[in-house]
Amino acid sequence: MLERLFALCLILPLFACTQLQDRPSALHAPAADLFDTSSPDLGLSPLPGAETITVFRPGPGTDQFSNGAVPIAFKGRVFVQWQSSARDEDAPDTWVAYSISADNGDHWSAPRPLTTPSDGEEIRSSGGWWTDGETLVAFLNVWPEGFHKRTGGYTAYRLSQDGETWTEPRPVLGADGTPVNGVIEQDPHLYDGRLHTAFHVRPGIRARPFYTDDPLGLTGWQAGAFENLPSDPPMSRELEPSLFQRGDCLVMVFRDQASSFRQLASESCDRGKSWSRPQLTGMADARTKQSAGNLPDGTAFLVHAPNDDKLRIPLVLSLSEDGHIFDRAFLLRGADDLQPLRTEGLYKRPGYHYPKSWVASEYLFIAYTANKEDVDLTRIPLSALEAR
């Protein structure tokens, strides 16, 4: 049945496929035999050449909670930022940490602060990075009333020329010159000279694609035309997206908060100005954040947990030459690689959480947290992927 539906969507116009939003569509899908759900770790094999290094491991006297890890390469060094707290996710003592490696991830500095813990309701969480090659941008998500009230927040940024000294935080601005009224998703993508990502806008937390022609992503952000699927407020059904390029179009993939355990996806073929209505795809997803992008040769990739339940194990890299069918997949981290949960905390559970990626000159860097405790980085030589 699914194969017939995929074939149907391939020949129907996009507007007809959008009427099938409650069934798997052909925006993207795994090959029929890509994942063996009856086998451990989906029957996948590790990718030769991939290495995993721990950026930060909690110890006595340190914070025990970490999440939202995001990598970037800048002026010959690799940076990872994440949100940190003593015990619980999105607690009032949350702050944004970062570490630096001068040897492509082999060794890491002790965590440094991009923010300090709040002394009130306001929480500041990791918003990711961007760079034009000369200036490093650290985005910070600010939740004035705390995260758990679900009232949303705004995005700030700090700038550095060396990754050591930072400007004071300032708000990210929209095309009208006022602050963007939303928190940024953590992986902007540059396609055809335009920067694309999503903000979760207020009131509440509603995902919406945005774009800007500002090379640093500090100003000029505009919302693309986008229709959220019906959901219970204050959160949209679509959350925590990433995107990849397919031909002249962009595909944005979302976590589905309605627990279909499939990715949602939307397509733009006008450089982010308008997007199709989100559809369910055939790609399984453990209702979690994922990371997407393109390798230098144009191959689309997904870093994700392709399970049809909430277990974020294994962590997988899937590849597609045409951006429609993902027909190659590799095990990045499996069940046997995961340490036991060391300390209890709110929303802490076993798994590989919230991966984000960065394509550098020689490597694909993927950062994530294990059990929301260890901050880990998997480093993949691009040459190893070219051979696949």
Secondary structure as a PSIPRED ss2 file (coil, helix, strand):
# PSIPRED VFORMAT (PSIPRED V4.0)

   1 M C   1.000  0.000  0.000
   2 L H   0.000  1.000  0.000
   3 E H   0.000  1.000  0.000
   4 R H   0.000  1.000  0.000
   5 L H   0.000  1.000  0.000
   6 F H   0.000  1.000  0.000
   7 A H   0.000  1.000  0.000
   8 L H   0.000  1.000  0.000
   9 C H   0.000  1.000  0.000
  10 L H   0.000  1.000  0.000
  11 I H   0.000  1.000  0.000
  12 L C   1.000  0.000  0.000
  13 P C   1.000  0.000  0.000
  14 L H   0.000  1.000  0.000
  15 F H   0.000  1.000  0.000
  16 A H   0.000  1.000  0.000
  17 C H   0.000  1.000  0.000
  18 T H   0.000  1.000  0.000
  19 Q H   0.000  1.000  0.000
  20 L H   0.000  1.000  0.000
  21 Q C   1.000  0.000  0.000
  22 D C   1.000  0.000  0.000
  23 R C   1.000  0.000  0.000
  24 P C   1.000  0.000  0.000
  25 S E   0.000  0.000  1.000
  26 A C   1.000  0.000  0.000
  27 L C   1.000  0.000  0.000
  28 H C   1.000  0.000  0.000
  29 A E   0.000  0.000  1.000
  30 P E   0.000  0.000  1.000
  31 A C   1.000  0.000  0.000
  32 A C   1.000  0.000  0.000
  33 D C   1.000  0.000  0.000
  34 L C   1.000  0.000  0.000
  35 F C   1.000  0.000  0.000
  36 D C   1.000  0.000  0.000
  37 T C   1.000  0.000  0.000
  38 S C   1.000  0.000  0.000
  39 S C   1.000  0.000  0.000
  40 P H   0.000  1.000  0.000
  41 D H   0.000  1.000  0.000
  42 L H   0.000  1.000  0.000
  43 G H   0.000  1.000  0.000
  44 L C   1.000  0.000  0.000
  45 S C   1.000  0.000  0.000
  46 P E   0.000  0.000  1.000
  47 L C   1.000  0.000  0.000
  48 P C   1.000  0.000  0.000
  49 G C   1.000  0.000  0.000
  50 A C   1.000  0.000  0.000
  51 E E   0.000  0.000  1.000
  52 T E   0.000  0.000  1.000
  53 I E   0.000  0.000  1.000
  54 T E   0.000  0.000  1.000
  55 V E   0.000  0.000  1.000
  56 F E   0.000  0.000  1.000
  57 R C   1.000  0.000  0.000
  58 P C   1.000  0.000  0.000
  59 G C   1.000  0.000  0.000
  60 P C   1.000  0.000  0.000
  61 G C   1.000  0.000  0.000
  62 T C   1.000  0.000  0.000
  63 D C   1.000  0.000  0.000
  64 Q C   1.000  0.000  0.000
  65 F E   0.000  0.000  1.000
  66 S E   0.000  0.000  1.000
  67 N E   0.000  0.000  1.000
  68 G E   0.000  0.000  1.000
  69 A E   0.000  0.000  1.000
  70 V E   0.000  0.000  1.000
  71 P E   0.000  0.000  1.000
  72 I E   0.000  0.000  1.000
  73 A E   0.000  0.000  1.000
  74 F E   0.000  0.000  1.000
  75 K C   1.000  0.000  0.000
  76 G C   1.000  0.000  0.000
  77 R E   0.000  0.000  1.000
  78 V E   0.000  0.000  1.000
  79 F E   0.000  0.000  1.000
  80 V E   0.000  0.000  1.000
  81 Q E   0.000  0.000  1.000
  82 W E   0.000  0.000  1.000
  83 Q E   0.000  0.000  1.000
  84 S E   0.000  0.000  1.000
  85 S E   0.000  0.000  1.000
  86 A C   1.000  0.000  0.000
  87 R C   1.000  0.000  0.000
  88 D C   1.000  0.000  0.000
  89 E C   1.000  0.000  0.000
  90 D C   1.000  0.000  0.000
  91 A C   1.000  0.000  0.000
  92 P C   1.000  0.000  0.000
  93 D C   1.000  0.000  0.000
  94 T C   1.000  0.000  0.000
  95 W E   0.000  0.000  1.000
  96 V E   0.000  0.000  1.000
  97 A E   0.000  0.000  1.000
  98 Y E   0.000  0.000  1.000
  99 S E   0.000  0.000  1.000
 100 I E   0.000  0.000  1.000
 101 S E   0.000  0.000  1.000
 102 A C   1.000  0.000  0.000
 103 D C   1.000  0.000  0.000
 104 N C   1.000  0.000  0.000
 105 G C   1.000  0.000  0.000
 106 D C   1.000  0.000  0.000
 107 H C   1.000  0.000  0.000
 108 W C   1.000  0.000  0.000
 109 S C   1.000  0.000  0.000
 110 A C   1.000  0.000  0.000
 111 P C   1.000  0.000  0.000
 112 R E   0.000  0.000  1.000
 113 P E   0.000  0.000  1.000
 114 L C   1.000  0.000  0.000
 115 T C   1.000  0.000  0.000
 116 T C   1.000  0.000  0.000
 117 P C   1.000  0.000  0.000
 118 S C   1.000  0.000  0.000
 119 D C   1.000  0.000  0.000
 120 G C   1.000  0.000  0.000
 121 E C   1.000  0.000  0.000
 122 E C   1.000  0.000  0.000
 123 I E   0.000  0.000  1.000
 124 R E   0.000  0.000  1.000
 125 S E   0.000  0.000  1.000
 126 S E   0.000  0.000  1.000
 127 G E   0.000  0.000  1.000
 128 G E   0.000  0.000  1.000
 129 W E   0.000  0.000  1.000
 130 W E   0.000  0.000  1.000
 131 T E   0.000  0.000  1.000
 132 D C   1.000  0.000  0.000
 133 G C   1.000  0.000  0.000
 134 E C   1.000  0.000  0.000
 135 T C   1.000  0.000  0.000
 136 L E   0.000  0.000  1.000
 137 V E   0.000  0.000  1.000
 138 A E   0.000  0.000  1.000
 139 F E   0.000  0.000  1.000
 140 L E   0.000  0.000  1.000
 141 N E   0.000  0.000  1.000
 142 V E   0.000  0.000  1.000
 143 W E   0.000  0.000  1.000
 144 P C   1.000  0.000  0.000
 145 E C   1.000  0.000  0.000
 146 G C   1.000  0.000  0.000
 147 F C   1.000  0.000  0.000
 148 H C   1.000  0.000  0.000
 149 K C   1.000  0.000  0.000
 150 R C   1.000  0.000  0.000
 151 T C   1.000  0.000  0.000
 152 G C   1.000  0.000  0.000
 153 G C   1.000  0.000  0.000
 154 Y E   0.000  0.000  1.000
 155 T E   0.000  0.000  1.000
 156 A E   0.000  0.000  1.000
 157 Y E   0.000  0.000  1.000
 158 R E   0.000  0.000  1.000
 159 L E   0.000  0.000  1.000
 160 S E   0.000  0.000  1.000
 161 Q C   1.000  0.000  0.000
 162 D C   1.000  0.000  0.000
 163 G C   1.000  0.000  0.000
 164 E C   1.000  0.000  0.000
 165 T C   1.000  0.000  0.000
 166 W C   1.000  0.000  0.000
 167 T C   1.000  0.000  0.000
 168 E C   1.000  0.000  0.000
 169 P C   1.000  0.000  0.000
 170 R E   0.000  0.000  1.000
 171 P E   0.000  0.000  1.000
 172 V C   1.000  0.000  0.000
 173 L E   0.000  0.000  1.000
 174 G E   0.000  0.000  1.000
 175 A C   1.000  0.000  0.000
 176 D C   1.000  0.000  0.000
 177 G C   1.000  0.000  0.000
 178 T C   1.000  0.000  0.000
 179 P E   0.000  0.000  1.000
 180 V C   1.000  0.000  0.000
 181 N C   1.000  0.000  0.000
 182 G E   0.000  0.000  1.000
 183 V E   0.000  0.000  1.000
 184 I E   0.000  0.000  1.000
 185 E C   1.000  0.000  0.000
 186 Q C   1.000  0.000  0.000
 187 D C   1.000  0.000  0.000
 188 P C   1.000  0.000  0.000
 189 H E   0.000  0.000  1.000
 190 L E   0.000  0.000  1.000
 191 Y E   0.000  0.000  1.000
 192 D C   1.000  0.000  0.000
 193 G C   1.000  0.000  0.000
 194 R E   0.000  0.000  1.000
 195 L E   0.000  0.000  1.000
 196 H E   0.000  0.000  1.000
 197 T E   0.000  0.000  1.000
 198 A E   0.000  0.000  1.000
 199 F E   0.000  0.000  1.000
 200 H E   0.000  0.000  1.000
 201 V E   0.000  0.000  1.000
 202 R C   1.000  0.000  0.000
 203 P C   1.000  0.000  0.000
 204 G C   1.000  0.000  0.000
 205 I E   0.000  0.000  1.000
 206 R E   0.000  0.000  1.000
 207 A E   0.000  0.000  1.000
 208 R E   0.000  0.000  1.000
 209 P E   0.000  0.000  1.000
 210 F E   0.000  0.000  1.000
 211 Y E   0.000  0.000  1.000
 212 T E   0.000  0.000  1.000
 213 D C   1.000  0.000  0.000
 214 D C   1.000  0.000  0.000
 215 P C   1.000  0.000  0.000
 216 L C   1.000  0.000  0.000
 217 G C   1.000  0.000  0.000
 218 L C   1.000  0.000  0.000
 219 T C   1.000  0.000  0.000
 220 G C   1.000  0.000  0.000
 221 W E   0.000  0.000  1.000
 222 Q E   0.000  0.000  1.000
 223 A E   0.000  0.000  1.000
 224 G C   1.000  0.000  0.000
 225 A E   0.000  0.000  1.000
 226 F C   1.000  0.000  0.000
 227 E C   1.000  0.000  0.000
 228 N C   1.000  0.000  0.000
 229 L C   1.000  0.000  0.000
 230 P C   1.000  0.000  0.000
 231 S C   1.000  0.000  0.000
 232 D C   1.000  0.000  0.000
 233 P C   1.000  0.000  0.000
 234 P C   1.000  0.000  0.000
 235 M E   0.000  0.000  1.000
 236 S C   1.000  0.000  0.000
 237 R C   1.000  0.000  0.000
 238 E E   0.000  0.000  1.000
 239 L E   0.000  0.000  1.000
 240 E E   0.000  0.000  1.000
 241 P E   0.000  0.000  1.000
 242 S E   0.000  0.000  1.000
 243 L E   0.000  0.000  1.000
 244 F E   0.000  0.000  1.000
 245 Q E   0.000  0.000  1.000
 246 R E   0.000  0.000  1.000
 247 G C   1.000  0.000  0.000
 248 D C   1.000  0.000  0.000
 249 C E   0.000  0.000  1.000
 250 L E   0.000  0.000  1.000
 251 V E   0.000  0.000  1.000
 252 M E   0.000  0.000  1.000
 253 V E   0.000  0.000  1.000
 254 F E   0.000  0.000  1.000
 255 R E   0.000  0.000  1.000
 256 D E   0.000  0.000  1.000
 257 Q C   1.000  0.000  0.000
 258 A C   1.000  0.000  0.000
 259 S C   1.000  0.000  0.000
 260 S C   1.000  0.000  0.000
 261 F C   1.000  0.000  0.000
 262 R E   0.000  0.000  1.000
 263 Q E   0.000  0.000  1.000
 264 L E   0.000  0.000  1.000
 265 A E   0.000  0.000  1.000
 266 S E   0.000  0.000  1.000
 267 E E   0.000  0.000  1.000
 268 S E   0.000  0.000  1.000
 269 C C   1.000  0.000  0.000
 270 D C   1.000  0.000  0.000
 271 R C   1.000  0.000  0.000
 272 G C   1.000  0.000  0.000
 273 K C   1.000  0.000  0.000
 274 S E   0.000  0.000  1.000
 275 W C   1.000  0.000  0.000
 276 S C   1.000  0.000  0.000
 277 R C   1.000  0.000  0.000
 278 P C   1.000  0.000  0.000
 279 Q E   0.000  0.000  1.000
 280 L E   0.000  0.000  1.000
 281 T E   0.000  0.000  1.000
 282 G E   0.000  0.000  1.000
 283 M E   0.000  0.000  1.000
 284 A E   0.000  0.000  1.000
 285 D C   1.000  0.000  0.000
 286 A C   1.000  0.000  0.000
 287 R C   1.000  0.000  0.000
 288 T C   1.000  0.000  0.000
 289 K C   1.000  0.000  0.000
 290 Q C   1.000  0.000  0.000
 291 S E   0.000  0.000  1.000
 292 A E   0.000  0.000  1.000
 293 G E   0.000  0.000  1.000
 294 N E   0.000  0.000  1.000
 295 L C   1.000  0.000  0.000
 296 P C   1.000  0.000  0.000
 297 D C   1.000  0.000  0.000
 298 G C   1.000  0.000  0.000
 299 T C   1.000  0.000  0.000
 300 A E   0.000  0.000  1.000
 301 F E   0.000  0.000  1.000
 302 L E   0.000  0.000  1.000
 303 V E   0.000  0.000  1.000
 304 H E   0.000  0.000  1.000
 305 A C   1.000  0.000  0.000
 306 P C   1.000  0.000  0.000
 307 N C   1.000  0.000  0.000
 308 D C   1.000  0.000  0.000
 309 D C   1.000  0.000  0.000
 310 K C   1.000  0.000  0.000
 311 L C   1.000  0.000  0.000
 312 R E   0.000  0.000  1.000
 313 I C   1.000  0.000  0.000
 314 P C   1.000  0.000  0.000
 315 L E   0.000  0.000  1.000
 316 V E   0.000  0.000  1.000
 317 L E   0.000  0.000  1.000
 318 S E   0.000  0.000  1.000
 319 L E   0.000  0.000  1.000
 320 S E   0.000  0.000  1.000
 321 E C   1.000  0.000  0.000
 322 D C   1.000  0.000  0.000
 323 G C   1.000  0.000  0.000
 324 H C   1.000  0.000  0.000
 325 I E   0.000  0.000  1.000
 326 F E   0.000  0.000  1.000
 327 D C   1.000  0.000  0.000
 328 R E   0.000  0.000  1.000
 329 A E   0.000  0.000  1.000
 330 F E   0.000  0.000  1.000
 331 L E   0.000  0.000  1.000
 332 L E   0.000  0.000  1.000
 333 R E   0.000  0.000  1.000
 334 G C   1.000  0.000  0.000
 335 A H   0.000  1.000  0.000
 336 D H   0.000  1.000  0.000
 337 D H   0.000  1.000  0.000
 338 L C   1.000  0.000  0.000
 339 Q C   1.000  0.000  0.000
 340 P C   1.000  0.000  0.000
 341 L C   1.000  0.000  0.000
 342 R C   1.000  0.000  0.000
 343 T C   1.000  0.000  0.000
 344 E C   1.000  0.000  0.000
 345 G C   1.000  0.000  0.000
 346 L C   1.000  0.000  0.000
 347 Y C   1.000  0.000  0.000
 348 K C   1.000  0.000  0.000
 349 R C   1.000  0.000  0.000
 350 P C   1.000  0.000  0.000
 351 G E   0.000  0.000  1.000
 352 Y E   0.000  0.000  1.000
 353 H E   0.000  0.000  1.000
 354 Y E   0.000  0.000  1.000
 355 P E   0.000  0.000  1.000
 356 K E   0.000  0.000  1.000
 357 S E   0.000  0.000  1.000
 358 W E   0.000  0.000  1.000
 359 V E   0.000  0.000  1.000
 360 A C   1.000  0.000  0.000
 361 S C   1.000  0.000  0.000
 362 E C   1.000  0.000  0.000
 363 Y E   0.000  0.000  1.000
 364 L E   0.000  0.000  1.000
 365 F E   0.000  0.000  1.000
 366 I E   0.000  0.000  1.000
 367 A E   0.000  0.000  1.000
 368 Y E   0.000  0.000  1.000
 369 T E   0.000  0.000  1.000
 370 A E   0.000  0.000  1.000
 371 N C   1.000  0.000  0.000
 372 K C   1.000  0.000  0.000
 373 E C   1.000  0.000  0.000
 374 D E   0.000  0.000  1.000
 375 V E   0.000  0.000  1.000
 376 D E   0.000  0.000  1.000
 377 L E   0.000  0.000  1.000
 378 T E   0.000  0.000  1.000
 379 R E   0.000  0.000  1.000
 380 I E   0.000  0.000  1.000
 381 P E   0.000  0.000  1.000
 382 L H   0.000  1.000  0.000
 383 S H   0.000  1.000  0.000
 384 A H   0.000  1.000  0.000
 385 L H   0.000  1.000  0.000
 386 E H   0.000  1.000  0.000
 387 A C   1.000  0.000  0.000
 388 R C   1.000  0.000  0.000
